[in-house]
Amino acid sequence: MNKKLPSPLAIRVVIVTFFEAKPQEGFPISELHRWRKGFELNTPYSAPHLAKDYYVNEEQGLLVLLTGMGTAKAASAIMALGLDSRFDFTQAYWVGAGIAGIDPKIGSLGSVAIAKHIVAGDLAYAIDSREIPNDWSTGYFPIFSQGPFDTSHTENHGEVFTLNKALADWAFSLTDGISLKSDAPCQKLGEAYQDYTNATLPPRVIQGDCLSSMTFFHGQTFTEWARQWVDYWTQKQGQFATSAMEDIGLIQSLEQLTQLGKADRSRFLLLRSASNYTLPPKGISPSDYLTKDEHNHFEGCEIALDNVYRVGKHIVDALLDQ
């Protein structure tokens, strides 16, 4: 007689975290820790392909994972999880929750952005800035196009994913006005961005889109490119708010898992909290800002970690109450 296999555990909410620094690196980031503690995710499920196991609250049907940094790790981690026969994700919500850079035009350190679009920053042609034509604004332009922001080029090869706007609006209405954490150093840094009113304000929940790129870009020129890139790919329906690495890989895998009947990408929410700005304060060069201190440009890391959890908890609690 064949032994009956155990039924897969029905998961109601998946929390996707991305990055955790090793203690010896002297940079105490953990996007995972607050979730494990706050939701009593005490049951480990082996994930030998990842740096951390999956952690589950079996009674609530809640699972958290750490993908690792970068597009490739996020894509492979989500695909492996979605195909794991120990779990059933057909009715699950997915909540991406991590830190990011923020455009000071949009928000301040510690702000949490809820996205309606994820735009890929790596599918492109590139010409060195010293060799671009004089009438081009950039040497980095859409693949298969005829130049920067070619308006005749409309084919999407995975450069943009539109998320469930109704779900994003629901999450924003639920969390708009939540009191978020700040601190004196972050407030002082925000005051240095006098050309950007939103950078000088206390952190808050906002709506804004994520540019997902494996390159940690920084500076006025790259930030202006990011604004134009998101505007271009969303056909002026989106707005660049945050820069991060993993999200395009995550959503690509969810798209494929949906096609396989293993998940539902319309149940995906993306929260990114601001740990740093995408350009330096006036009077400081991008090179000085990034290289003066290895971690100097992550001034808002701790409040970003606290705030993305605070906002995410409101959302996850509401999803679990449904």
N, C-alpha and C positions, 0 to 999 in steps of 0.2 A: 504494500500500500504506500502510495506517495505521501510524504509528510506535507501537511498543509502549511503553506508559507504564511507568516504573520501579515496582517493587513497593514498597508502603509499608514503612517501617522498623518492625519489631516492637519495641514498647517494653515492657519488663518492669516498670520502676518509674518513676513520675512523682513528683517531689518538688515540692510546691507551696509557694512562699514568697510573702509578701504585701507587705512594706514595705521600702523603702530610702530613707533620707533623702538629700537632695542635699548634697554636701560643703560648699557655701556656707552651709547652714543651721546648721553648727557642732554637729551632733548625729549622730555617726557610727554610724548603725544600718544594717546590711545583713544581712538574713536569707538573702540569696542567696550571698554571697561564700564562706563556709566550704564550702558544697556544691560550688561550682565548683572550688575548689582541692583539696579532699579527695578528690574522685572523678574528677579530671582531665576535667571536662566542658568540653572545649576546642573542640568543633565547634559553631559558631553556626548556627542555622536562623532565617531572617528572620521577625520578628514585628512588622511595622510598626505594628500596632494597640496595641502595648505599649511601655512605656518601655525594656524590655530584650528582646533576642532570646531565643529558647529556646536552651539550651545542652545538648549531648548528648554522651554517651560511646557512640558507635555500637557498639563491641565488646560492651559490657555491656548495651546496651539501656536506658540510664538517661537521663532527661530532667529538667531543672529549669527552672521558670519563675517569674517574679515577676509576680503579678497586678496589683499596685497596691492602694492602701488603700481599703477599704470594700466593702460588699455588692455593689453594682452592678458594680464593676470585677472583683471575683472571679467573679461569675456569668458575665459576658460573656467574660472571659478563658478560663475553663474550657470554656465552650461552643465558643468559637472553636477552641481546641486540640483538643477532642474530635472536631470536624468537619474537621480539617485532613487532607487526603488524603495528606500525606507520611508519616503515621504510622498504625500499627495499635495500638489500645489495648484490644483485646478481651480480652487476657490480662494486662493491666497491673494492678499494685498502685499505689495513689495514697496518698502520705504528705503530709499537711498539716503544716508545721513552722514555727511562728512564736512571737512573744512575746505576752504577755497580762497582764492584771491578775489577781491571785489574791486570793481570800477568805482573810484571815489565820486564819480558823477552820480552814482546810484545809491550808495549807502556807506555806512561807517563800519568800523571793526566791531565784530560781534553780531552784526545784522544777519538774519537768516532769510535766504531767498528761496522761494518756491517756484520751480520752473514749469513753463509750458512747452519749452523747446529745448532740445539738446542738439548742438551744432558741432560737427567734427571740424577740428582745425588742422588735421594732418593730410587730408586728401587734397593735394594741391600740386601745382607746378611751382618751382622756385628758381629764381635767378638772383645771383648775388647783387646786393644793392649797388655795388660799384659798376655793374654792367647793365643796369636797366635803362631803357630809353628815357630821355629827359622829360617826356610828357606822360610817363607812367607814375602813379602815386605809390606803387609798391612793386616789388619783384616776386611777390607771393600771391598766386591767383588760382582760381578754380581749375582743377584738372579737366582737360579736354576743351577748355575755353580758349578764347582768342586774346585774352589779356585781362587786366584787373577789372573785376566786377562787370564782366561782359554781359550786357543785358539780353543778348540773344541766346545765352546758354542757360537752359532751364532743367536739364536732365539731372536727376538726383541719384547719385551712386552710393548713398549712405551718408551724405554730408549733413542731413538734418532729419531729426525725428520729432514729430509733434506729439506731445503727450495728451492725456485725457484732460482737456481744459476744464470740464465741469468738476472733475475730481480735484484739480489744482485750486479752482475757485472755492470749493467747499473747504479744503484745508486752510486756505488763506482766511476765509471768513471765520473759521473756528479759532484761529490763532492770532488774528490781527488785534493788536493792542495788548498782547501779553507783555508783562514787564520782563525785560531781558537784562542780563548782567553786563556791567561795564567796569572799568577801573581807571584810575588817574592817568597811568601812562598812555592808555589807548585814547582817552579824551584829549590829552595834550597833543598826541600825534595828529588826531583829527583836526585840531585847531590849526595845524600847519597847512591844511588844504583849503585855504580861504577862497580859492577859485571854485570850490565845489561845496555848496551849502550842505548837501546830504552827508558829506563826510564829517561835518562838524556836529551833527545831531546825535543824540543817543541811539544805540542800536535798536532795531525794530524788525518786525517781520515784513518782508517786501515780496513783490512778485517780479521775477526777472529770470532771464535765461542763462544757460550754462554753455560756454565754449569749452569743449573737451579736446585737449591737445596733450601729446606727450612732451611737448616743449614747455618748460617753465619760462614764459616770456615776461618781460618787464619793461616799463618805460612808456613815455607819451606816444611814441610812434607805433609801438605794438598795440597799445591800448586803443588808439584810434583805428588801427586795422581791425581789431577785434569787434569794435562797434560796427564798422562797415560790413564785416564778414557775417555777423549775426543778422544784421539788417538785410543783407543780400539774400542769404539762404532762407530766411523766414518770410521773404517778400514783404518786408516792413511790418510784419505782424508781431515780431519779437523784439526784445531789447537785451543787449549784452549786459549782464550783471556780474556773473562769477566765472572764474577760470579754474578748471580742474582737469584731471587726467583720465579718470576711469569711466566716466558716464557713458561715453559712446560705445565702449565695449559691453557695458552692462545692458544697455537698451538693445543693442544688436542681438545679444544672446536671448533676451526676453522675447524679442520679435520671432526668433527661430523656434524657441520653446512654445510660443503661442501657435505657430504653424503646425507644430507636432502635437498639439492638444495637451501639452504638459503644464502650461501656465496661461495667464491672461494679462498681456502687457497693458491693457486699458486700466488695470488696477495698480499701476505704478506711480509713485510720487517721488520727486527728487527734492531734497532739502540740502542746501549748501550754505554753511555759515562762514563769515569772513574772518580769516586769520591774518590777512595781509592785504595791502593794496596792490593793484596791478601797475602802479607807477609811483615814483618817489615824490616827496614834497618838493616844492619849488626851491631851487638852489642846490639840490643834491642830484648828482648824475646817477643813472641806473646802475652803472658799473660800481660806483662807490657804495650805493645802497645795498647791492647784493653781496659784495665781497668784503666789506669792512668787518663784518662779524658773520660767521657761518649761519647763525640763526637769528640775526638781528632783524630780518625782514618778516618774522613771524610774531610780531608784537602782540597780536590779538589771539594767539593760539588757545590759551586757556579759557578765555571767555567764549571763544567760538565753540569749543568743545562743550562747555556748559550749556550754551544757548541752543545749539542744534539738538541736544538731548532734551532740553526743556520744551522746545516747540514740538519735537518729534513725539515726546511722551503724550502730549495732549492729543495728537493725531492718532497714535497707536491705541490709546485708551478708548477713544471714540470708535475706532474700527473694531476693537474687541467687544464693545458694547452692542454692536449691531446684531 
